[in-house]
Amino acid sequence: MRLLALMLLLWPVAALADAPEGLLLPLDCEPGVDCWILRYVDHDPGPGGRDYACGKLTGEGHKGTDFAIPDLAAMVAGVEVRAAAAGVVDAVRDGMPDQPLDPDNREAIGGRSCGNGIRLDHGDGWTTWYCHLRRGSLMVQEGDRVAAGQTMALVGLSGETIFPHLHFDLRQGDRPVDPFVGTAEPQGCAPGAQPLWRADVMAALTYRPVALVNAGIAPTAPKAEDARRGYHDRTGLAVTSRVLELWVEGYWVEAGDRVQFTLTGPDGAPVVSHTVELDRSWVSWFQFVGARRPGAAWPAGTYVGEVTLQRDGIAPVGLERSVELR
């Protein structure tokens, strides 16, 4: 009886010694629709980088998983960061500005590359880290117990980053653990036999070797930085607009990728139909194609833009946007 009582007493502690399985999605979004994984844990022990699928969607020594959102407008609107597992808050930082990294502010960031962040303790050295949070959005403090799925902050642009995203990091002690692989060594170019994400989350996080993250229709030749600020996420334009430019932003595009731009007018006739074949690879890529106004005004009505990327060996990747001309 004493042994049984001792086993019952120690059972919760023993459970905490295991990796926190059944991890929830750490932010409020729909993967592949309004958030994308742009970097995974690096599995290459030497120089260079290799993700769990033997792809290059990582960086040398990258310890976590980066979940990107479309642009600064989405960041300002607010995307919730949620606890992937229950735990206790054992570290927080707030107060760092939301601004893209550049040579002028790198020194000020110093060793605080995570930016505004939260660390949760799950027992036996297991922690999850949530980085690049929006300044002033943290809803927890040290010592708080949080439940799995609890909202803790908002996605931001603080620390060492150039785009709004959540860096999610799972560790045991100082050792990074890839939740797509689990605690065992990776075998081949595939997820581990026991990944740590909950089954439905794992199914939603299908590996995508390329991502088109945003697109729109602009009344002038757009600049990438303006599109990232959300300036060209327009649903209405004037019929007197001088041009209509269909733009797209993507990540991890490769030389040889073929990108079809199609803009259709209210009568169903193509206004723009153009294919771009990339002659080099880009981690971050921005492109636009357009047409000049025919005469004094465009025909009023709905214009639909479609951008489709084709690459041998993978399914086509596409985005669609529409705008009303009045």
The 8 nearest C-alpha neighbors of each residue, nearest first, counted from 0:
[[1, 3, 2, 4, 5, 6, 7, 8],
 [2, 0, 4, 3, 5, 6, 7, 8],
 [1, 3, 5, 0, 4, 6, 7, 8],
 [4, 2, 0, 6, 5, 1, 7, 8],
 [5, 3, 1, 7, 2, 6, 0, 8],
 [4, 6, 8, 2, 3, 7, 1, 9],
 [7, 5, 3, 9, 8, 4, 10, 2],
 [8, 6, 4, 10, 5, 9, 3, 11],
 [7, 9, 5, 6, 10, 4, 11, 12],
 [10, 8, 6, 12, 7, 11, 13, 5],
 [9, 11, 13, 7, 12, 8, 6, 14],
 [12, 10, 14, 13, 9, 15, 8, 7],
 [13, 11, 15, 9, 14, 10, 16, 122],
 [12, 14, 10, 16, 15, 11, 9, 17],
 [15, 13, 11, 12, 16, 17, 10, 9],
 [14, 16, 12, 122, 17, 13, 11, 123],
 [17, 15, 123, 13, 14, 122, 12, 18],
 [16, 18, 15, 14, 19, 13, 123, 20],
 [17, 19, 20, 16, 125, 15, 182, 195],
 [20, 18, 17, 21, 22, 84, 195, 121],
 [21, 19, 195, 22, 18, 196, 197, 194],
 [20, 22, 197, 196, 195, 23, 19, 198],
 [21, 23, 196, 83, 197, 20, 84, 195],
 [24, 22, 83, 25, 197, 21, 196, 200],
 [23, 25, 26, 83, 200, 22, 27, 81],
 [26, 24, 81, 83, 80, 82, 23, 27],
 [27, 25, 80, 81, 79, 24, 28, 78],
 [26, 28, 79, 78, 80, 25, 29, 81],
 [29, 27, 33, 34, 26, 30, 78, 32],
 [28, 30, 32, 33, 34, 31, 27, 203],
 [31, 29, 34, 32, 35, 28, 33, 204],
 [30, 32, 35, 34, 33, 29, 210, 204],
 [33, 31, 30, 29, 34, 35, 28, 212],
 [32, 34, 29, 28, 68, 31, 30, 69],
 [35, 33, 68, 30, 67, 31, 32, 28],
 [36, 34, 67, 31, 66, 30, 37, 68],
 [35, 37, 66, 65, 38, 67, 64, 34],
 [36, 38, 65, 35, 56, 66, 67, 39],
 [39, 37, 57, 56, 65, 64, 36, 40],
 [38, 40, 64, 57, 50, 63, 56, 41],
 [41, 39, 63, 62, 61, 177, 50, 64],
 [40, 42, 61, 50, 49, 48, 60, 43],
 [43, 41, 49, 50, 44, 40, 51, 48],
 [42, 44, 49, 48, 45, 41, 47, 46],
 [45, 43, 42, 46, 41, 60, 48, 47],
 [46, 44, 43, 47, 48, 59, 60, 42],
 [45, 47, 59, 48, 44, 43, 60, 58],
 [48, 46, 59, 45, 43, 49, 58, 60],
 [47, 49, 59, 58, 43, 41, 57, 55],
 [50, 48, 55, 43, 42, 41, 53, 54],
 [49, 51, 53, 41, 54, 52, 39, 42],
 [50, 52, 53, 188, 189, 42, 190, 49],
 [53, 51, 188, 189, 54, 50, 190, 49],
 [54, 52, 188, 50, 49, 51, 55, 189],
 [55, 53, 50, 52, 49, 56, 51, 208],
 [54, 56, 49, 57, 50, 48, 53, 58],
 [57, 55, 38, 54, 50, 39, 37, 49],
 [58, 56, 38, 39, 55, 41, 50, 48],
 [59, 57, 61, 48, 60, 41, 47, 56],
 [58, 60, 48, 47, 61, 41, 46, 57],
 [59, 61, 41, 58, 62, 48, 40, 43],
 [62, 60, 41, 58, 40, 59, 63, 57],
 [63, 61, 40, 175, 60, 168, 41, 64],
 [62, 64, 168, 40, 167, 61, 39, 166],
 [63, 65, 39, 167, 38, 166, 40, 168],
 [66, 64, 166, 38, 36, 165, 37, 67],
 [65, 67, 36, 165, 164, 35, 34, 37],
 [68, 66, 164, 35, 34, 36, 163, 65],
 [67, 69, 34, 164, 70, 33, 163, 35],
 [70, 68, 212, 213, 33, 73, 34, 67],
 [71, 69, 227, 72, 73, 228, 68, 229],
 [70, 72, 228, 74, 73, 227, 229, 75],
 [71, 73, 229, 75, 74, 70, 228, 76],
 [74, 72, 76, 71, 75, 70, 77, 69],
 [73, 75, 71, 77, 72, 76, 155, 78],
 [74, 76, 72, 77, 73, 71, 78, 155],
 [77, 75, 73, 74, 72, 78, 71, 153],
 [76, 78, 74, 75, 153, 73, 79, 154],
 [79, 77, 153, 154, 27, 74, 80, 76],
 [78, 80, 153, 27, 26, 152, 150, 81],
 [81, 79, 26, 152, 153, 25, 150, 151],
 [82, 80, 150, 25, 148, 149, 26, 151],
 [81, 83, 148, 147, 84, 149, 25, 150],
 [82, 84, 23, 22, 25, 147, 24, 148],
 [85, 83, 147, 82, 22, 86, 23, 19],
 [86, 84, 147, 146, 145, 82, 121, 83],
 [87, 85, 121, 120, 119, 145, 144, 84],
 [86, 88, 144, 120, 119, 143, 89, 142],
 [89, 87, 119, 141, 142, 143, 90, 118],
 [88, 90, 141, 119, 118, 142, 87, 120],
 [91, 89, 118, 141, 117, 88, 92, 119],
 [92, 90, 117, 116, 118, 141, 140, 93],
 [91, 93, 115, 116, 117, 90, 94, 114],
 [94, 92, 115, 95, 134, 135, 91, 116],
 [93, 95, 134, 96, 135, 115, 92, 114],
 [94, 96, 93, 157, 115, 134, 114, 97],
 [97, 95, 157, 98, 134, 94, 156, 158],
 [96, 98, 157, 156, 155, 133, 134, 95],
 [97, 99, 156, 96, 157, 100, 161, 158],
 [100, 98, 161, 160, 101, 162, 156, 97],
 [99, 101, 161, 160, 159, 105, 104, 98],
 [100, 102, 103, 104, 105, 99, 161, 98],
 [103, 101, 105, 104, 100, 106, 107, 99],
 [104, 102, 101, 105, 106, 100, 107, 108],
 [103, 105, 107, 106, 102, 101, 100, 108],
 [106, 104, 108, 102, 107, 103, 101, 100],
 [105, 107, 109, 108, 104, 103, 102, 110],
 [106, 108, 104, 109, 105, 103, 110, 111],
 [109, 107, 105, 106, 111, 158, 110, 104],
 [108, 110, 106, 107, 111, 105, 112, 158],
 [111, 109, 112, 108, 113, 106, 107, 158],
 [110, 112, 113, 109, 108, 114, 158, 159],
 [111, 113, 159, 158, 114, 110, 108, 109],
 [114, 112, 130, 158, 111, 131, 116, 115],
 [158, 115, 113, 157, 131, 112, 111, 116],
 [114, 116, 93, 92, 132, 131, 157, 95],
 [117, 115, 130, 92, 129, 91, 132, 114],
 [116, 118, 91, 129, 90, 128, 119, 92],
 [119, 117, 128, 90, 127, 88, 89, 129],
 [118, 120, 88, 127, 87, 126, 86, 89],
 [119, 121, 126, 87, 86, 122, 125, 89],
 [122, 120, 86, 125, 126, 119, 15, 87],
 [121, 123, 15, 124, 125, 120, 16, 126],
 [124, 122, 16, 125, 15, 121, 171, 17],
 [123, 125, 172, 171, 122, 126, 121, 120],
 [126, 124, 171, 121, 122, 123, 170, 120],
 [127, 125, 120, 170, 119, 121, 169, 124],
 [126, 128, 169, 119, 168, 118, 170, 129],
 [127, 129, 118, 168, 167, 117, 130, 169],
 [128, 130, 167, 117, 116, 166, 118, 165],
 [129, 131, 116, 113, 166, 132, 165, 114],
 [132, 130, 157, 114, 155, 156, 115, 113],
 [133, 131, 155, 154, 115, 130, 116, 153],
 [155, 134, 132, 154, 153, 136, 156, 135],
 [133, 135, 94, 136, 93, 95, 96, 132],
 [134, 136, 137, 133, 93, 94, 152, 138],
 [135, 137, 152, 134, 133, 153, 138, 132],
 [138, 136, 152, 139, 135, 151, 153, 93],
 [137, 139, 151, 152, 136, 140, 150, 135],
 [140, 138, 137, 151, 143, 141, 88, 152],
 [139, 141, 143, 142, 88, 91, 138, 90],
 [142, 140, 88, 89, 143, 90, 91, 139],
 [141, 143, 88, 89, 87, 140, 144, 90],
 [144, 142, 88, 141, 87, 140, 145, 139],
 [145, 143, 87, 86, 88, 142, 146, 85],
 [146, 144, 85, 86, 87, 143, 149, 147],
 [145, 147, 85, 149, 148, 86, 84, 144],
 [146, 148, 84, 85, 82, 149, 83, 145],
 [147, 149, 82, 81, 83, 146, 150, 23],
 [150, 148, 81, 146, 82, 147, 151, 145],
 [149, 151, 81, 80, 152, 79, 148, 82],
 [150, 152, 138, 81, 80, 139, 137, 149],
 [153, 151, 137, 136, 80, 138, 79, 150],
 [154, 152, 79, 80, 78, 133, 136, 132],
 [153, 155, 132, 133, 78, 165, 164, 80],
 [133, 156, 154, 132, 131, 163, 157, 74],
 [155, 157, 97, 163, 131, 98, 133, 162],
 [158, 156, 97, 131, 114, 96, 155, 95],
 [114, 157, 159, 112, 113, 131, 160, 108],
 [158, 160, 112, 100, 113, 114, 157, 161],
 [161, 159, 100, 162, 99, 158, 156, 157],
 [160, 162, 99, 100, 163, 159, 156, 98],
 [161, 163, 160, 164, 156, 99, 67, 70],
 [164, 162, 156, 155, 67, 68, 71, 70],
 [163, 165, 67, 66, 68, 154, 162, 155],
 [166, 164, 66, 65, 130, 154, 131, 167],
 [165, 167, 65, 130, 64, 129, 63, 168],
 [168, 166, 129, 64, 63, 128, 165, 65],
 [167, 169, 63, 128, 127, 64, 166, 62],
 [170, 168, 127, 176, 126, 175, 128, 63],
 [171, 169, 175, 176, 174, 126, 125, 172],
 [172, 170, 125, 124, 174, 173, 126, 175],
 [171, 173, 124, 174, 170, 125, 126, 175],
 [172, 174, 171, 170, 175, 124, 125, 126],
 [173, 175, 171, 170, 172, 176, 169, 62],
 [176, 174, 170, 62, 169, 173, 171, 177],
 [177, 175, 170, 169, 178, 174, 181, 182],
 [176, 178, 179, 180, 40, 181, 175, 169],
 [179, 177, 195, 181, 180, 194, 196, 176],
 [180, 178, 194, 177, 190, 181, 191, 195],
 [181, 179, 191, 194, 190, 178, 177, 185],
 [182, 180, 194, 178, 195, 183, 193, 177],
 [181, 183, 176, 184, 180, 18, 177, 193],
 [184, 182, 181, 185, 180, 191, 193, 192],
 [183, 185, 186, 182, 180, 191, 181, 192],
 [186, 184, 191, 180, 183, 187, 51, 190],
 [185, 187, 184, 188, 191, 189, 190, 192],
 [188, 186, 189, 185, 52, 53, 51, 190],
 [187, 189, 52, 53, 51, 186, 190, 185],
 [188, 190, 52, 187, 51, 191, 186, 185],
 [191, 189, 180, 179, 51, 192, 194, 52],
 [190, 192, 180, 193, 194, 185, 181, 179],
 [191, 193, 194, 190, 180, 181, 183, 186],
 [194, 192, 191, 181, 195, 180, 182, 183],
 [195, 193, 181, 179, 180, 191, 178, 196],
 [194, 196, 20, 178, 181, 21, 22, 193],
 [197, 195, 22, 21, 201, 194, 200, 178],
 [196, 198, 21, 22, 200, 199, 201, 23],
 [197, 199, 201, 200, 196, 202, 21, 195],
 [198, 200, 202, 201, 197, 203, 196, 204],
 [201, 199, 203, 197, 202, 198, 196, 24],
 [200, 202, 198, 204, 199, 203, 196, 197],
 [201, 203, 199, 200, 204, 205, 198, 197],
 [204, 202, 200, 201, 205, 199, 30, 29],
 [205, 203, 201, 202, 200, 206, 30, 36],
 [206, 204, 203, 202, 207, 201, 30, 31],
 [205, 207, 204, 208, 52, 36, 209, 203],
 [206, 208, 209, 205, 210, 36, 204, 31],
 [209, 207, 206, 210, 251, 56, 54, 55],
 [210, 208, 251, 207, 252, 250, 211, 249],
 [211, 209, 250, 249, 212, 207, 251, 208],
 [210, 212, 249, 248, 213, 250, 317, 209],
 [213, 211, 249, 69, 210, 248, 214, 35],
 [212, 214, 248, 247, 69, 211, 215, 249],
 [215, 213, 247, 246, 248, 320, 318, 212],
 [214, 216, 246, 232, 320, 245, 231, 217],
 [215, 217, 245, 244, 246, 243, 231, 322],
 [216, 218, 244, 219, 231, 243, 215, 245],
 [219, 217, 243, 242, 240, 244, 241, 216],
 [220, 218, 217, 221, 242, 244, 243, 241],
 [219, 221, 244, 222, 217, 218, 287, 242],
 [222, 220, 219, 223, 217, 226, 225, 246],
 [221, 223, 225, 224, 226, 220, 285, 227],
 [222, 224, 226, 225, 227, 285, 221, 248],
 [223, 225, 227, 226, 222, 228, 221, 229],
 [226, 224, 228, 222, 227, 223, 230, 229],
 [225, 227, 229, 223, 228, 231, 224, 230],
 [228, 226, 70, 224, 229, 225, 71, 223],
 [227, 229, 71, 225, 226, 230, 70, 72],
 [230, 228, 72, 226, 227, 232, 231, 70],
 [229, 231, 226, 225, 228, 232, 227, 233],
 [232, 230, 233, 226, 229, 217, 215, 216],
 [233, 231, 229, 215, 230, 234, 226, 216],
 [234, 232, 231, 235, 322, 216, 215, 236],
 [233, 235, 322, 323, 321, 232, 236, 216],
 [234, 236, 323, 322, 233, 324, 237, 325],
 [237, 235, 324, 323, 325, 238, 322, 234],
 [238, 236, 239, 325, 324, 240, 235, 323],
 [237, 239, 297, 324, 296, 325, 240, 299],
 [238, 240, 296, 237, 241, 297, 295, 292],
 [241, 239, 237, 218, 238, 242, 292, 243],
 [240, 242, 292, 239, 291, 218, 243, 219],
 [243, 241, 291, 292, 218, 240, 290, 219],
 [242, 244, 218, 289, 290, 217, 216, 245],
 [243, 245, 289, 217, 216, 288, 246, 287],
 [244, 246, 216, 287, 288, 289, 215, 304],
 [247, 245, 287, 214, 215, 286, 244, 216],
 [246, 248, 214, 286, 213, 285, 287, 249],
 [247, 249, 285, 213, 284, 212, 211, 214],
 [250, 248, 211, 284, 210, 212, 283, 285],
 [249, 251, 283, 282, 210, 252, 284, 209],
 [250, 252, 282, 209, 281, 283, 253, 210],
 [251, 253, 281, 280, 250, 209, 282, 256],
 [254, 252, 280, 256, 255, 279, 281, 251],
 [253, 255, 279, 280, 278, 277, 256, 252],
 [254, 256, 277, 276, 253, 278, 257, 310],
 [257, 255, 310, 277, 254, 253, 276, 309],
 [258, 256, 276, 309, 308, 275, 255, 277],
 [257, 259, 308, 275, 274, 307, 276, 309],
 [258, 260, 274, 307, 306, 273, 275, 261],
 [261, 259, 306, 273, 272, 305, 274, 258],
 [260, 262, 272, 305, 271, 304, 263, 259],
 [263, 261, 304, 271, 270, 303, 269, 305],
 [262, 264, 269, 303, 270, 302, 268, 267],
 [263, 265, 302, 267, 266, 268, 270, 269],
 [266, 264, 301, 300, 267, 302, 263, 299],
 [265, 267, 264, 268, 263, 300, 269, 298],
 [268, 266, 264, 265, 263, 269, 302, 270],
 [267, 269, 266, 264, 263, 270, 265, 262],
 [270, 268, 263, 271, 262, 264, 272, 267],
 [269, 271, 262, 263, 264, 268, 272, 290],
 [272, 270, 262, 261, 269, 289, 273, 290],
 [273, 271, 261, 260, 269, 262, 270, 274],
 [272, 274, 260, 259, 271, 275, 261, 288],
 [273, 275, 259, 258, 260, 276, 257, 272],
 [274, 276, 258, 257, 277, 259, 273, 260],
 [277, 275, 257, 256, 255, 258, 278, 274],
 [276, 278, 254, 255, 256, 279, 275, 257],
 [277, 279, 254, 255, 276, 280, 253, 256],
 [280, 278, 254, 277, 253, 281, 255, 252],
 [281, 279, 253, 254, 252, 282, 278, 251],
 [282, 280, 283, 252, 251, 284, 253, 279],
 [281, 283, 251, 250, 252, 284, 280, 249],
 [284, 282, 250, 281, 249, 251, 285, 248],
 [283, 285, 249, 248, 281, 250, 282, 286],
 [286, 284, 248, 247, 223, 249, 283, 287],
 [287, 285, 247, 246, 248, 284, 288, 223],
 [286, 288, 246, 245, 244, 247, 289, 285],
 [289, 287, 245, 244, 246, 260, 286, 290],
 [290, 288, 244, 243, 245, 271, 287, 242],
 [289, 291, 243, 242, 271, 244, 292, 270],
 [292, 290, 242, 241, 293, 243, 289, 240],
 [291, 293, 242, 241, 294, 297, 296, 290],
 [294, 292, 291, 297, 296, 295, 290, 241],
 [293, 295, 296, 292, 297, 291, 239, 241],
 [294, 296, 293, 239, 297, 292, 238, 241],
 [297, 295, 239, 238, 294, 298, 292, 293],
 [296, 298, 238, 292, 299, 293, 239, 295],
 [297, 299, 296, 300, 238, 265, 324, 264],
 [298, 300, 324, 325, 297, 238, 301, 265],
 [301, 299, 265, 324, 323, 298, 302, 325],
 [300, 302, 323, 265, 322, 324, 303, 264],
 [303, 301, 264, 322, 321, 263, 265, 323],
 [304, 302, 321, 263, 262, 320, 301, 322],
 [303, 305, 262, 320, 319, 261, 321, 263],
 [306, 304, 319, 261, 318, 260, 262, 307],
 [305, 307, 260, 318, 317, 259, 261, 319],
 [308, 306, 317, 259, 258, 316, 305, 309],
 [309, 307, 258, 316, 315, 257, 317, 259],
 [310, 308, 315, 257, 256, 258, 307, 316],
 [311, 309, 256, 313, 312, 257, 308, 315],
 [310, 312, 313, 309, 256, 314, 255, 315],
 [311, 313, 310, 314, 309, 315, 208, 256],
 [314, 312, 311, 310, 315, 309, 208, 316],
 [313, 315, 316, 312, 309, 310, 311, 308],
 [316, 314, 309, 308, 313, 317, 307, 310],
 [317, 315, 308, 307, 314, 309, 211, 318],
 [318, 316, 307, 306, 308, 315, 319, 211],
 [317, 319, 306, 305, 307, 320, 214, 211],
 [320, 318, 305, 304, 306, 317, 321, 303],
 [319, 321, 304, 215, 303, 305, 214, 318],
 [322, 320, 303, 302, 304, 234, 301, 319],
 [321, 323, 234, 235, 302, 301, 324, 303],
 [324, 322, 301, 235, 300, 234, 236, 302],
 [325, 323, 236, 299, 238, 300, 237, 235],
 [324, 237, 299, 238, 323, 236, 300, 235]]
